[in-house]
Amino acid sequence: MVEDRSGTVAGVEHSPAPVPKQPGPKQPITMLADRVLAQQPLPEGERRSRAGILIPATAQVSRRLAWADVVAVGPHVRAVKAGDKVLFNPEDRYEVEVQGEEYVILRERDIHAVASDRIDSGTGLYL
């Protein structure tokens, strides 16, 4: 091996160390039709039932509805706005990852309830 004055070995190219890619600015997302983009809060881990029974984080509760925060809605969504909380069946969803964050995509008809400050005491039904 022959070294030149710069301290590199002749005939061997040294590539610089790979630079980790920095996440860019958030990309705007527009939902289509009656779709709702929501984000579920991270699981809290262990929880207790009202009777005081400890339920481990690994336990799966069948047929339990879940809450999620709405991030974006499509143009044909009538009863849900961004910032609302929605109640849905976890089996009726599509999961997607956008820039390292997990979201769920729902149809408006698959949402069972909406929790929002803007909703009055009405039933929420529309004809």
Buried (B, 14 or more C-beta within 10 A) or exposed (E): EEEEEEEEEEEEEEEEEEEEEEEEEEEEEEBEEBBBBBBBEEEEEEEEEEEEEEEEEEEEEEEEEBEBBBBBBBEEBEBBBBEBBBEBBBEBBEEEEEEEEEBBBBBBEBBEEBEBEEEEEEEEEEE
